Amino acid sequence: MFRALRTRNYRLWASGQIVSLIGTWMQRVAQDWLVLTLSGGDGFAVGIVLALQFGPTLVLSVWGGVLADRYDKRKILVGTQVAMAVSAAILAALDIGGVAQLWHVYLLAFAAGCASAIDAPVRQSFTIEMVGRKLLSNAIALNSMTFNLARIIGPAISGIVITFVGTGPVFAINVVSFGCVIAALLAMNQNDLLPVEHAGRGRGQIRAGFRYVWARADLRVLLITVFLVSTFGMNFPLSLAVLARNTFGQGADAYGLLSTTLAVGTLAGAVLAARRNGPVRLQIFLGAATVFGALEAVVGVLPNMTAVAIMLIPTGAVILTFTTSAMNILQMSVPSDMRGRVMGIYMLCFLGGTPFGSPVLGWLADILSPRAPLIIGGLISLVAGATGGLLLMTRHRHTVATEAPVNRELV
């Protein structure tokens, strides 16, 4: 299960990431709660801040992929982590000083989003340089375990800290946490990083990335499904905050509890993924999208907090299967000099729809019901996965093996 940790550079990376991601999840909960507090419980305001935070992905994620294909990924990651730490430090100072306003949160969420949009494709494509192709699948699963362990710990701690001392100290803790991953990156032995082919400088590299993706039917189906599910279905930062506050009349600790139970499920899914050997099938990916949509819609109609918290556990496990399947299929089946751009396009599909989906879902929560984002998002995800499955049934079924040629299609 932990075989990728035999690599020293990856051990450093995973150790720094767990601390940094705990801080990140603490800030996400605190940011959503601060926005609800400053706006008087307006779900649309939460949607706006999420749109500003993830909006830069529309423009910068693919450029981040180009940088990853051209330059030293480790140095780029140090820069993006420093930029996000500075943004968190400013928000901490404003909030602790009692002068934070809604537009401050919007502006700083946008600034952090710009750095994150560049960071994501670089970070994803850097994994193979630390562990190599044979350990890549395991490292992706361990990355998910790290992410979701932090997702359990972070919201739980954040809810407690917010309840007793407010949101400002949470942002300050996140600033410190960024130092751990920066230190890990600086401590890596560059000679142990595996060499990969870099793309040369030239015009049209972004267009070349999109042409490559569009030319492969398997990647088209995968990325369209990712876009629909992530834009409308994976809306939990908005939907759980609004559900806890406006439907069940609970506080930040309840929001943290719901986020934690969701993360328990995704962590369980990550453990299963880390133990899994063998090829990854597109059928698994599309099946996970369909089942996730059904479970999310059920969560939206459950009558009380306890039932919601319990149902979020299997929902989280299916989310993890969905995302890790997508990552494995993409990274195992593209050439190294195209991997950064493909991951940039993936992040564009995964996060780029949030600027549109979050305000719409927040608006629906205000005019229909706080349950609406979960029900509507779940139904859209279900239809997306089922439609992809029907398209798959009309074509030959293939499997992406870890040693498959890069032009092999899944559908």
C-alpha positions in Angstrom: 0.0 0.0 0.0 2.8 2.4 0.8 5.5 1.3 -1.7 5.9 4.8 -3.2 7.2 6.0 0.2 10.4 4.0 -0.3 11.5 7.0 -2.4 13.1 9.6 -0.2 12.0 12.6 -2.3 8.4 11.4 -2.3 8.6 10.8 1.5 9.6 14.5 1.9 6.8 15.6 -0.4 4.1 13.6 1.3 5.3 14.7 4.8 5.2 18.4 3.8 1.9 18.0 1.9 0.0 16.5 4.9 0.8 19.5 7.1 0.2 22.0 4.3 -3.1 20.4 3.3 -4.4 20.4 6.8 -3.9 24.1 6.9 -5.5 24.5 3.5 -8.6 22.7 4.5 -8.8 24.7 7.8 -8.7 27.8 5.7 -11.4 26.6 3.3 -13.8 26.1 6.1 -12.9 29.4 7.8 -13.2 31.3 4.5 -16.7 29.9 3.8 -17.8 30.7 7.3 -16.3 34.2 7.2 -18.2 34.9 4.0 -21.5 33.6 5.5 -20.9 35.8 8.5 -20.0 38.9 6.6 -22.9 38.4 4.2 -25.6 37.5 6.7 -25.9 33.8 5.5 -26.1 34.6 1.8 -25.4 31.3 -0.2 -24.9 33.4 -3.4 -21.9 35.1 -1.7 -20.3 31.8 -1.0 -20.8 30.9 -4.6 -19.1 34.2 -5.7 -16.0 33.6 -3.5 -15.7 30.1 -4.9 -16.0 31.4 -8.4 -13.3 33.9 -7.8 -11.1 31.3 -6.2 -11.4 28.8 -9.0 -12.0 31.3 -11.9 -8.3 31.7 -12.7 -8.2 28.0 -13.6 -10.0 29.0 -16.8 -7.0 30.9 -18.0 -4.0 29.9 -16.1 -4.2 26.1 -15.6 -3.2 25.3 -19.2 -0.4 27.8 -19.0 0.7 26.1 -15.8 0.8 22.9 -17.8 3.0 24.6 -20.4 5.4 25.7 -17.7 5.4 22.2 -16.3 6.4 20.8 -19.7 9.2 23.3 -20.2 10.8 24.1 -16.9 11.9 22.8 -13.5 8.7 21.8 -11.7 10.3 21.9 -8.2 11.2 25.6 -8.5 7.8 26.5 -9.9 6.1 24.8 -6.9 8.2 26.7 -4.4 7.0 30.0 -6.1 3.4 29.1 -6.1 3.5 27.9 -2.4 5.0 31.2 -1.4 2.4 33.2 -3.3 -0.5 31.3 -1.6 1.2 31.8 1.8 1.3 35.6 1.3 -2.4 35.7 0.4 -3.3 33.7 3.6 -1.1 36.0 5.7 -2.9 39.2 4.4 -6.3 37.7 5.1 -5.2 36.6 8.6 -4.0 40.1 9.4 -7.2 41.7 8.1 -9.5 39.3 10.0 -7.6 39.3 13.3 -7.5 43.1 13.1 -11.3 43.2 12.8 -11.3 45.1 9.5 -12.0 42.3 7.1 -14.8 43.1 4.6 -16.4 40.9 2.0 -14.5 42.4 -0.9 -11.2 41.7 0.9 -12.1 38.0 0.9 -13.1 38.1 -2.7 -9.8 39.8 -3.8 -7.6 37.4 -1.8 -9.5 34.4 -2.9 -8.8 35.5 -6.5 -5.1 36.0 -5.8 -4.7 32.6 -4.2 -6.7 31.1 -7.0 -4.2 32.5 -9.6 -1.3 30.8 -7.8 -3.3 27.6 -7.3 -4.2 27.4 -11.0 -0.6 27.3 -11.9 0.4 25.0 -9.0 -2.1 22.2 -9.7 -0.9 20.9 -13.1 2.7 21.3 -12.1 2.1 19.4 -8.9 0.2 16.6 -10.6 2.8 16.1 -13.3 5.7 16.3 -10.8 4.7 13.1 -9.2 6.2 10.8 -11.9 9.6 12.6 -11.5 9.7 11.6 -7.9 8.6 8.0 -8.1 8.9 6.8 -11.7 6.3 5.1 -13.9 6.0 1.8 -12.0 5.1 3.6 -8.7 3.0 6.3 -10.3 -0.3 4.7 -9.7 0.5 4.0 -6.1 1.8 7.5 -5.6 -1.4 9.0 -7.0 -3.5 6.9 -4.6 -1.2 8.0 -1.7 -1.6 11.6 -2.8 -5.3 11.1 -2.4 -4.9 9.5 1.0 -2.8 12.5 2.1 -5.4 14.9 0.7 -8.3 13.2 2.3 -6.6 12.6 5.7 -6.0 16.4 5.7 -9.6 16.8 4.7 -10.7 14.9 7.8 -8.3 16.6 10.2 -8.5 20.2 8.8 -12.2 20.9 9.0 -12.6 19.3 12.4 -9.8 21.5 13.8 -11.1 24.5 12.0 -14.6 24.1 13.4 -13.2 24.0 16.9 -10.9 26.9 16.4 -13.6 29.1 14.8 -16.0 28.3 17.6 -13.6 29.4 20.3 -11.4 32.1 18.8 -12.8 33.0 15.4 -11.7 32.6 11.8 -8.6 34.9 11.8 -6.2 32.5 13.7 -7.2 29.7 11.2 -5.7 31.8 8.4 -2.6 32.4 10.4 -2.1 28.6 11.0 -2.4 28.1 7.2 0.5 30.5 6.6 2.7 28.5 8.8 1.7 25.2 7.2 2.9 26.4 3.8 6.4 26.5 5.2 6.4 22.7 5.6 5.9 21.9 1.9 8.4 24.6 0.9 11.0 23.1 3.2 10.3 19.6 1.7 10.8 20.9 -1.8 14.1 22.6 -0.9 15.3 19.5 0.9 14.8 17.2 -2.1 17.9 15.6 -3.8 17.7 16.9 -7.4 19.9 14.0 -8.6 17.3 11.5 -7.5 14.5 13.1 -9.5 13.9 11.0 -12.6 14.7 12.8 -15.9 11.7 13.4 -18.2 11.6 14.8 -21.7 10.8 18.5 -21.8 8.9 20.3 -24.5 10.9 22.8 -26.4 9.9 26.5 -26.7 7.6 27.3 -29.6 4.3 28.7 -30.6 1.1 26.9 -30.5 1.9 24.6 -27.6 -1.5 25.1 -25.9 -3.3 24.5 -29.1 -1.2 21.3 -29.6 -2.4 20.1 -26.2 -6.0 20.6 -27.0 -5.6 19.0 -30.4 -4.0 16.0 -28.8 -6.9 15.6 -26.3 -9.6 16.1 -28.9 -8.1 13.6 -31.2 -8.6 10.8 -28.6 -12.2 9.7 -28.0 -11.3 8.3 -24.6 -10.0 11.6 -23.3 -13.0 13.5 -24.8 -15.5 11.3 -22.9 -13.4 11.4 -19.7 -12.9 15.2 -19.6 -16.5 16.1 -20.5 -17.7 13.9 -17.7 -15.1 15.4 -15.3 -16.4 18.9 -16.2 -20.0 18.1 -15.6 -19.6 16.2 -12.4 -17.1 18.6 -10.8 -19.0 21.7 -11.9 -22.4 20.7 -10.7 -21.9 17.6 -8.5 -18.8 18.2 -6.4 -20.2 21.4 -4.8 -19.8 20.4 -1.2 -18.0 23.5 0.1 -21.1 25.5 -0.9 -23.8 22.9 -0.3 -22.7 21.6 3.1 -22.1 25.1 4.5 -25.6 26.3 3.4 -27.3 23.0 4.5 -25.7 23.1 8.0 -26.6 26.8 8.6 -29.8 27.4 6.7 -31.5 24.0 6.8 -30.4 22.4 10.1 -29.7 25.7 12.0 -26.3 24.6 13.1 -22.9 26.3 13.4 -19.4 26.0 12.0 -18.7 22.9 14.0 -21.6 21.1 12.3 -20.3 22.2 8.9 -16.8 20.9 9.9 -18.4 17.6 10.9 -20.2 17.1 7.6 -16.9 17.9 5.7 -15.1 15.4 7.9 -17.5 12.6 7.3 -17.3 13.2 3.6 -13.5 13.0 3.9 -13.7 9.8 5.9 -15.4 8.2 2.9 -12.8 9.6 0.4 -10.0 8.4 2.7 -11.5 4.9 2.7 -11.7 5.0 -1.1 -8.0 6.1 -1.3 -6.9 3.2 0.9 -8.7 0.8 -1.5 -7.1 2.6 -4.5 -3.6 2.3 -3.0 -4.1 -1.5 -2.5 -5.4 -1.9 -6.1 -3.1 -3.4 -8.7 -3.7 -3.8 -12.4 -5.1 -1.6 -15.2 -7.7 1.1 -14.8 -10.8 0.9 -16.9 -12.9 3.8 -18.3 -16.0 1.7 -17.2 -14.9 2.1 -13.6 -14.6 5.8 -14.0 -18.0 6.2 -15.6 -19.7 3.8 -13.2 -18.3 5.9 -10.3 -19.8 9.1 -11.8 -23.2 7.5 -12.1 -23.2 6.0 -8.6 -21.9 9.3 -7.1 -24.8 11.2 -8.7 -27.3 8.9 -7.2 -25.8 9.0 -3.8 -25.6 12.8 -3.8 -29.2 13.2 -4.8 -30.1 10.9 -1.9 -28.0 13.1 0.5 -30.0 16.1 -0.6 -33.4 14.7 0.5 -32.3 13.1 3.8 -34.2 14.6 6.8 -31.6 15.2 9.4 -27.9 15.9 10.1 -27.2 12.3 11.3 -28.5 10.7 8.2 -26.6 13.2 6.0 -23.4 12.6 7.8 -23.7 8.8 7.5 -24.6 8.9 3.7 -21.6 11.2 3.0 -19.2 8.4 3.8 -20.1 6.1 0.8 -20.5 9.2 -1.3 -16.9 10.2 -0.5 -15.6 6.8 -1.3 -17.2 6.9 -4.8 -15.8 10.5 -5.3 -12.3 9.2 -4.7 -12.8 6.3 -7.2 -14.0 8.8 -9.7 -11.0 11.2 -9.4 -8.2 8.6 -9.0 -9.5 6.7 -12.0 -9.4 9.8 -14.1 -5.9 10.7 -12.9 -4.6 7.2 -13.6 -6.0 7.0 -17.1 -4.6 10.4 -18.0 -1.1 10.1 -16.6 -0.6 6.5 -17.7 -1.6 7.1 -21.3 0.1 10.3 -22.4 3.7 11.1 -23.4 5.9 12.8 -20.9 6.4 16.0 -22.9 2.6 16.4 -23.1 1.7 15.4 -19.6 1.8 18.9 -18.1 -0.6 20.3 -20.7 -2.9 17.3 -20.4 -3.0 17.8 -16.7 -3.6 21.5 -17.2 -6.6 20.7 -19.4 -7.8 18.2 -16.8 -7.6 20.9 -14.1 -9.4 23.3 -16.4 -12.3 20.8 -16.7 -12.1 19.8 -13.0 -12.1 23.3 -11.5 -12.8 25.6 -14.4 -16.6 25.2 -14.3 -16.8 26.3 -10.6 -17.0 30.0 -11.5 -20.2 29.3 -13.4 -21.6 26.4 -11.3 -21.1 27.8 -7.8 -23.0 31.1 -8.3 -25.8 29.2 -10.1 -26.1 26.6 -7.3 -25.8 29.3 -4.6 -28.7 31.1 -6.3 -30.8 28.0 -6.5 -30.1 27.4 -2.8 -31.5 30.9 -2.1 -34.6 30.7 -4.3 -35.5 27.1 -4.0 -34.0 25.3 -1.0 -30.6 24.8 0.6 -31.0 21.2 -0.5 -31.2 22.1 -4.2 -27.5 22.1 -5.0 -27.2 18.5 -3.8 -30.3 17.2 -5.6 -29.7 19.0 -8.9 -25.9 18.4 -8.9 -26.5 14.7 -8.2 -28.9 14.3 -11.0 -26.6 16.1 -13.5 -23.7 13.8 -12.4 -25.9 10.7 -12.7 -26.9 11.7 -16.3 -23.3 12.5 -17.2 -22.0 9.1 -16.1 -24.9 7.1 -17.6 -24.6 8.9 -20.9 -20.9 8.3 -21.0 -21.6 4.6 -20.3 -24.1 4.4 -23.1 -21.6 5.9 -25.5 -19.0 3.4 -24.3 -21.4 0.5 -25.0 -21.6 1.5 -28.6 -17.8 1.2 -29.1 -15.1 -1.4 -28.5 -14.1 -1.7 -24.9 -10.4 -1.4 -24.2 -8.3 -1.3 -21.1 -5.5 1.2 -20.4 -2.6 -0.8 -19.0 0.3 0.8 -17.3 2.6 -0.1 -20.2 0.0 0.7 -23.0 1.1 2.8 -26.0 0.3 6.5 -25.6 -2.1 6.5 -28.5 -4.3 3.6 -27.3 -7.9 4.5 -26.8 -10.2 3.4 -24.0 -13.4 3.5 -26.0 
